[in-house]
Amino acid sequence: MKNRRKLLTILVLAGLTSLGPIVMPVQAEETITDTKDTTFDSKTRALSATKVYVDNNKDSASGNTMTITNSVIYGAVAGSTIDADTLSKHIDDPNHKGRIISAPITDPTTAETVSAGPTGAVTGNTLILNDQDIGNGQSIGWLAGGLAMTQDVNQNTVEVNWPTSSGEVYNASGVQYDAIGGFTLTGDATDNTVTLTGVTEFGDPYSDHFVSNLYGGYSYTGTVSGNAVNIEGATFYDTVYGGAQGTLNNQFNLPQSMNGYFSDYANGLSFTSTGDVKNNSVTISGGGYDMRRGPGSTVYGGLIGAKISADENATTFGNVHDNTVTISGTGMANDVYGGAFITYLDDENTDTLQIGAVTNNHVDILDGGYGHVVAGGYYAIAGTTDADLEYNSVTVNKGIVGKNLYGAYLNKVGEYTGTGTVANNSVLMTNGTMDADNYASTVQVYGGYADGGEGDNVTVRDNTTTIQQSTIGANYEYHQVEIGGGHSDYFNTEHNSLTLSDSNVYAYSSVYDNAYIVLSGGDGWNDNNNQPSKGSVVNNTANITNNLIQTTGGENEDSDLTIILAGGLNGEYGGPWTGIKDYNGPVNSDQY
């Protein structure tokens, strides 16, 4: 849920003091308590600023601590290389449109007037938001631990502590835009953390306390490494990033709260390469995204977004690797990606780009945790670049997945004539549950998946899906279940494998009377028009043992109930099946 309120900005900037090398710094503390000079409309969720809170007495952007309690304010940052006056002078100007710097856009030094500290990085800042009952709820625009333009941001922390115990329900408190551990434009973001606590189960009092977006660390061009978001309770409405780089979506190039300050500077940057996004993590053990709101939010362990126009000269983008997402307990999320690379490219510039690989990213859904659509690695690709989507994985152990599950997913979003590889990705499900019910008409589980494209320039190979002692099904209107080692709409599908044992797979249809189940080592067809793949489907393997596999339709005698079991399949639904048939059920049910 995006919060697009028209807000008059109130900026709270922590005091700035020096950080000693390595040893624990002497921290400057700033406290904001019971401050409600800004009014908050609980119906429109809009802030109306009446005062700017600034502490401008410190001289370093490192080693600061800020605590906010029971307040309605716009923004707060614990440590920043940009002084309060510079950040504040455009706040009451609705037309500043990202021009935070009064000097030429190519010279940020006139804006970064505060020393980062002895280490040369914005380091060791902590911002804490505490909440208690203040009647109309606490509302904050945005929070950041560390903020810079060209400097590195390291080991900064944001803690958002909503109530964790039941009590009288009151108007929800929330961070309307972003909570960011560390933000920089051209520096590196390393080991920054955001923690969100609150009620762990939706429906309990205070479970509607929220933060819209959470970022462990963000850089527009630099390396983003070792950042973390930990959600132990409460709600997020939009997107969670363990670590992120580049363009986030077509609406906001930067984190939403930062776009108004720095978008002009970011859009004017000229660069030939970007750093990697690696070793970032998201952990959701309670709360998260409330699926009763319907499909909506997205979680990324690590993300690179590339949106480059023809008049800029970026040629090489970093890799997305070794990022993780773990959801367990009462934690919930909608779309979940361990690591992702998404391209937003002008047609004139695609030939000059080299897009990084998406490798070794991982998602765990454990012990009751829930994810709606889950992929270890994700690629949205266009142009002529090589695309490697390898060694990504998903593990489901006593967890729940609502719709689709992929070790890795390649999505062709424009004309793509490069060479792509979706290889050695995997899904492992043990004692897991997938029940689409009202959420989806199709359930899919694949180790590797390639969507769109023509010809043989992408290969889906050596991916594996292993499912044991699990239940996978679809039970709503027109339904189908597809489980395989690898899938391609048009490309090559080779040497993929499916192992399915001791499990229950079902497709029930109560409305349109059609139900399909397809189990294969590897398959190739276009889901949109049920046409065979134009690539090869060879050397795929399916091992299917000791399962209950069943389709059930309505009472209509024309019900289309189909089960396909195949090592490899290149064709539309209704083609030949192979395997052993053991039928002993009613006329509208096939069991294998």
Protein Blocks (a to p, Z undefined) as FASTA:
>chain_A
ZZfbdcdddddddddddddehiacdddddddehiakbccdfklopacdfbdcddfkbcbf
ehiacddehiacfbdcfbdcbdfklmmmmmmmmklnopabfbdfklmklmmmccfbjnop
aehiacddddddehjopadfbdcfbdcfkbccehiacdddddfbdcddddddddfkbccf
bdcfklccehiacdddddfbghiahklgccfbdcfbdcfklccehiacddfedjdfkbcc
fbaghjfbfkbmbafklmmmmmmmmmmpccfbdcddehiacddfeghidfknopfbdcdf
bacdddddfkbcbfbdcddehiacddehjbccfbdcfbacdddddfklmmmpccdddehi
acddeehiacfbdcfbdcddedjbdcddehiacddehiacfkbccfbdcddfbdcfbdcd
dehiacddehiacdfklmbmbdcddfbdceededjkbccehiacddehiacdddehjadd
dddfbdcfklccehiacddehiacddddfklopacddddfbdcddfklopacfbdcehia
cddehiacdddddfbfkbccdddddfbdcddehiaceddddddbdfkbccZZ
